Amino acid sequence: MTAPFSSGRALAWATPVAAEAAALGRSIAFAWVLGPDELGKAMMLALTVRLVEMASDVGVDRLIVQAPDGNAARLQSNLQGVMIARGFITSLLIVGLAPVLAGFFADGPNVAAYAVLAVVPLLRGFVHLDFRRAERHRSYGRMAMVEGGATLAMAICVLPAAWLTNDHRAMCAALIAHALAFTALSHLVAHRRYRVCFDLSAMVRAWRFGAPLILNAILLFFTFYADRVIVAGAYDWATLALYGVALQVALLPAQIVGRASASLVLPRLREALRVNRLAEVWPPVVSYHVILAGCMVGGFALLAPAVIGVAYGTAFKPSGTLALALGVAAGFRILRTPYSQLAIATGRTGDPARANLVRALALLPAACFAALGWPLATIAAAAALGEAGATLRAWQLAQTHTQRFDMKEALS
């Protein structure tokens, strides 16, 4: 019998595609309505929210999918308590960082613009995790309703916010609308009653599971977003917008693959490990990502300059060398995705951080190139080199895992 569409692979792919397409549409709308300088400032606001969310992400959504007791109501209520605590902590962090960020970037967003972003993690802290629990059974209908509905709410808000503010503050409104809809819809689609429990042992468990993921997330921020901060500090806001747009479009396929793999590949690997079938499942997963990575590199290098120039305007059109370098970086990122999911499935959540540490080292030459005023393509080339090194490191770590499982199978 064919599985329902709401439980199938198509929906798990369609939802992140829609979310990333909406984010792309948001930047296109801001580019035409606000212009390059204000878009660059809006990108800085979005980066701030991304930083604090990544730095506080203990992987609750992955823990409830992976844990043997992830279906238990008690664990779910405990993890919802963890989410509330995280929301309050990250909100306070944003408020504390607001004057620092406003003072660091000249002629950028003011303190109030940064501080109002604290509403975003506070709202998301009250999310109902029942739609994540459904992913344990490869049922993605509720996930699609929550993420898709939040994406729609943000899309509806974009143009009115841009016209009303006529500057970078429109980004604040769009992010708050998304967070509000996300949380509200998570409660609307839930089957269980919303219960919260602040249990110290559960918080410790979440921390032990997520601490390596936090380190990895911080490294990911520095590897995928810190180069934009470097560009913001060394160039003007319009240059940041040009680089940020090209990077956003390049990372779009990588982000879609990463989010879909968390829903599709992780449960599959977890089941393969449980029944000792990793050797059978793993090669097709890797081969599929190799094909995606190859298509990404060639397609982006050939099409990105023309497509971005038409969609955003000629002021945002990247050079051919910049497009090639960013395409290679994104291709290696796609190639590394299954190795990250394997690490999480095996409980070795520190392995992605070990791989991304190699990628973070590429920020050193990127910062030097920016300080010297070299072309943006050199910064992107440093990113591509770092991605290649990180992928090689992830492959080495995965070899240890697969050899270990092969040994267990041989001995059983």
ZAZAMAR-452640 format. One line per field, with one value per residue (C-alpha): x negated, y negated, z; residue number from 1. Coordinates in steps of 0.001 Angstrom, whole numbers, plus 500000, padded with zeros to 6 digits. Each point is the difference from the previous one (the first is absolute). Example, Ala and Ser with C-alpha at 12.3 -4.5 7.8 and 13.67 -1.06 7.14 Angstrom:
<rs>
x = (487700;498630) $
y = (504500;496560) $
z = (507800;499340) $
pos = (1;2) $
</rs>
This chain:
<rs>
x = (500000;498720;499373;502061;498422;499947;497785;497806;496654;501484;501448;496787;498200;502737;500214;496365;500059;502969;498355;496739;501808;501950;496782;498640;503153;499705;496517;501102;502887;497748;497407;502490;501902;497191;496877;496508;498990;503166;499973;496477;501160;503025;497662;498066;503214;500789;496428;500414;503059;498290;496932;501841;502291;497114;497960;502857;501288;499666;501664;503349;501691;497399;500014;503744;499579;496920;500537;501481;502503;500668;503668;500553;502206;497720;496934;501963;501178;496449;498612;502670;498735;496510;501321;501564;496780;498058;502409;499575;496219;499549;502348;497912;496875;501329;500944;496511;498311;502125;497860;496788;501123;501427;496710;497781;501499;500015;503123;501749;503156;500475;500368;503802;499932;497737;501841;503446;498616;500122;503702;499123;498337;502405;502973;498335;499254;503680;500205;501906;497714;502736;499413;496347;501009;502004;496775;498983;502626;499007;503188;499338;503455;500010;496438;501045;502978;497870;496995;502006;502540;497273;498314;503261;500523;496541;500538;503255;498247;496970;501319;502240;497094;497636;502424;500846;496437;498164;496798;498305;502511;502297;497852;500978;503691;499539;498064;502504;502927;498301;499280;503530;501623;497559;500833;503750;500242;497962;502717;502790;498834;498982;501753;498811;500802;497222;498187;496795;497686;496774;498057;496315;499068;501737;498167;496709;500894;500828;496755;497920;501647;499901;496766;497923;502728;499758;496267;500637;502710;497697;497363;502619;500874;496388;499575;503145;500896;496883;498578;502953;499020;496454;501359;502188;496975;497662;502322;503195;503599;500656;497032;501302;503354;498362;497944;502848;502437;497561;499211;503671;500846;496995;500926;503668;499568;497655;502494;502851;497966;498957;503530;501496;497240;500769;503539;499217;496427;499693;502955;498819;496471;501309;502119;497106;497772;502669;500300;496300;500614;497796;497738;503052;501580;496943;498559;503210;500379;496482;500326;503156;498285;497000;502341;501716;496641;498786;503194;499673;496479;500604;503466;499129;496819;501842;503347;499588;498629;502781;502803;498968;499611;503551;501619;498274;498789;496651;498604;500035;498574;496915;496933;499407;497079;502041;502822;497611;498312;503309;501381;497024;500404;503695;499302;497606;502538;502631;497498;499317;503694;500367;496884;501496;503222;498046;498154;503280;501531;497067;500089;496634;501376;496549;498792;501678;498277;496654;500553;501254;496986;497985;502449;499752;496257;500717;501266;496407;498976;503459;499498;496548;501331;502762;497566;497857;503045;499710;502961;502927;499149;496872;502121;502300;497002;498808;503474;499863;496602;501262;503096;497822;497832;503012;501555;496774;499914;503646;499204;497099;502198;502708;497479;499455;503758;500551;496991;501316;503430;498461;498004;503126;501799;497054;499915;503762) $
y = (500000;496551;497862;496829;496905;498435;502855;500251;498772;497407;498004;500179;498461;497551;498329;498837;499084;497714;498513;499234;498699;497624;498762;499442;498143;497868;498862;499312;497847;498097;499528;498300;498019;499032;500008;501459;498004;500725;503650;500319;498639;502309;502936;499026;500165;503449;501116;498919;502211;502880;499681;500162;502796;502110;499305;501250;502928;503138;502104;500565;500691;502671;501489;500633;501804;502008;500905;503463;498336;497102;500973;499722;497129;499422;499393;497698;497828;499889;498931;497316;498658;499952;498006;497363;499621;499681;497343;497797;500384;499157;497015;498566;500662;497988;497078;500074;500116;497206;497028;501857;500786;496530;498420;502389;499454;496346;498684;503321;501033;498183;501518;500157;501908;502659;500148;500613;503198;501497;500653;502656;502644;499182;500931;503120;501175;500823;502316;503287;502910;502423;499376;500958;503189;501012;500114;503085;501826;498251;497994;496492;498518;498026;498840;498702;498142;498327;499059;499294;497864;498002;499473;498751;497588;498562;499679;498104;497622;499173;497380;498139;499860;498709;497299;498900;499792;499318;501267;503015;500165;501889;503060;499852;500080;502927;502065;499327;500943;503288;500836;499143;502122;502873;500254;499516;502647;502501;499863;500108;503293;501741;503181;499874;497345;497496;500840;498538;501484;498404;503110;499575;503507;499425;496705;501747;502709;497413;498192;503170;500803;496466;498509;501433;498834;496481;499991;501238;497376;497206;501300;500162;496373;499008;502130;498974;496591;498449;499243;497636;498307;499702;498425;497640;498815;499560;498743;497944;501153;500278;502352;502085;500195;501169;502668;500967;500490;502163;502054;500380;501302;502358;501369;500427;503541;500951;498821;501838;503196;499592;499448;502788;502402;499349;501249;502737;501226;499889;502339;502327;500198;500460;502946;501453;499917;501670;502963;500084;498993;496913;501540;500421;496595;497747;500216;498885;497086;498775;500536;497931;497099;500232;499520;497054;498381;500355;498478;497145;499032;500074;498479;497123;499030;499888;498500;497946;496721;499666;501194;497762;497015;500448;500822;497400;497386;499344;498507;503484;501981;501999;500561;503389;500785;499128;502262;502895;499735;499834;502895;502182;499072;500884;503234;501218;499005;502207;502836;499745;500187;503814;500249;497519;502021;503222;498408;498982;503430;501703;497640;498455;496489;498504;501248;497245;497454;501683;499754;496421;498935;500550;497802;497269;499737;498638;496802;498972;499590;498575;497278;499241;499731;497642;497840;499678;498984;502955;501032;501831;503089;500547;500106;502524;502053;500213;501252;502667;501203;500199;501952;502487;500532;500414;502559;501999;499966;501120;502866;501104;500012;501963;502664;500643;500435;502367;502123;500279;501148;502442;501495;500348;501733;502342;500964;500529) $
z = (500000;499159;503027;500280;498608;503462;501186;496908;498880;497666;502875;502027;497027;498987;503405;500259;496316;500652;503097;498248;496917;502221;501606;496516;498998;503117;499050;496412;501229;502382;497244;497671;502637;502402;497809;500562;503095;501991;498905;501364;503356;499981;499424;503114;502058;498629;500758;503623;500485;498229;502227;503331;498808;498772;503132;502216;497928;502140;497316;501733;496646;499229;503485;499933;496651;500921;503671;500726;502368;497622;499724;503767;501163;502978;497835;497720;502899;501352;496632;499687;503306;498529;497039;502264;501968;496785;498720;503058;500052;496321;500290;502810;497963;497065;502247;501500;496594;498495;501117;499141;496461;499443;501046;498040;496536;499054;498311;500579;501907;503311;503472;499814;496694;501490;503333;498479;498485;503509;499367;497401;502244;502830;497811;498637;503526;500485;496995;500350;499048;498974;496292;500483;501815;496930;497997;501989;497946;496763;500046;498758;499541;503233;499434;496575;501470;502685;497909;496863;501855;501724;496642;498518;502902;499473;496257;500529;502398;497827;497595;502497;502459;497319;498892;503543;501328;496721;501616;501609;502879;497625;500724;503690;499096;497616;502551;502780;497733;499161;503657;501104;497294;500575;503688;499555;497291;502014;502663;497429;498406;503238;501092;503596;502543;500533;503209;501355;502577;501196;500963;500805;498874;496656;499548;500751;497493;497342;500754;499715;496697;498660;501338;497139;497618;501444;499389;496491;499469;501136;497637;497263;500618;499710;496897;498146;501412;501523;496580;499560;503249;498625;496819;502041;501976;497030;497273;499801;500512;496247;499596;502876;498228;496760;501753;502301;497132;498028;503102;500909;496539;500093;503407;499095;498609;502849;502614;498304;499875;503639;501285;497880;501047;503660;499324;497468;500393;503797;500722;497236;501387;503517;498855;497968;503067;502088;497628;499008;496371;499814;497340;497765;500602;500136;496411;498215;502434;499272;496238;499901;501772;497658;497031;501696;500782;496409;498618;502488;498971;496251;500099;502286;498162;496673;500971;503170;498548;497439;502288;502911;497683;498725;503339;502179;497532;498392;503219;501535;497062;501146;497873;498404;502311;503099;498795;499333;503399;501870;497952;500944;503671;499965;498122;502679;502635;498342;499780;503745;500975;500215;502172;502462;500146;500535;502912;501646;499369;501708;502970;499103;499843;500406;496612;497933;502218;499396;496265;500109;502020;496832;498105;502626;499450;496521;501615;500698;496342;499212;502628;498595;496450;501168;501949;496876;497980;497623;497797;501584;497949;502121;503161;498340;498867;503605;500940;497272;501202;503567;498917;498143;503076;502265;497669;499954;503808;500184;497633;502187;503101;498184;499049;503699;500513;497106;500898;503536;498806;497550;502859;502152;497125;499443;503663;500329) $
pos = (1;2;3;4;5;6;7;8;9;10;11;12;13;14;15;16;17;18;19;20;21;22;23;24;25;26;27;28;29;30;31;32;33;34;35;36;37;38;39;40;41;42;43;44;45;46;47;48;49;50;51;52;53;54;55;56;57;58;59;60;61;62;63;64;65;66;67;68;69;70;71;72;73;74;75;76;77;78;79;80;81;82;83;84;85;86;87;88;89;90;91;92;93;94;95;96;97;98;99;100;101;102;103;104;105;106;107;108;109;110;111;112;113;114;115;116;117;118;119;120;121;122;123;124;125;126;127;128;129;130;131;132;133;134;135;136;137;138;139;140;141;142;143;144;145;146;147;148;149;150;151;152;153;154;155;156;157;158;159;160;161;162;163;164;165;166;167;168;169;170;171;172;173;174;175;176;177;178;179;180;181;182;183;184;185;186;187;188;189;190;191;192;193;194;195;196;197;198;199;200;201;202;203;204;205;206;207;208;209;210;211;212;213;214;215;216;217;218;219;220;221;222;223;224;225;226;227;228;229;230;231;232;233;234;235;236;237;238;239;240;241;242;243;244;245;246;247;248;249;250;251;252;253;254;255;256;257;258;259;260;261;262;263;264;265;266;267;268;269;270;271;272;273;274;275;276;277;278;279;280;281;282;283;284;285;286;287;288;289;290;291;292;293;294;295;296;297;298;299;300;301;302;303;304;305;306;307;308;309;310;311;312;313;314;315;316;317;318;319;320;321;322;323;324;325;326;327;328;329;330;331;332;333;334;335;336;337;338;339;340;341;342;343;344;345;346;347;348;349;350;351;352;353;354;355;356;357;358;359;360;361;362;363;364;365;366;367;368;369;370;371;372;373;374;375;376;377;378;379;380;381;382;383;384;385;386;387;388;389;390;391;392;393;394;395;396;397;398;399;400;401;402;403;404;405;406;407;408;409;410;411;412) $
</rs>
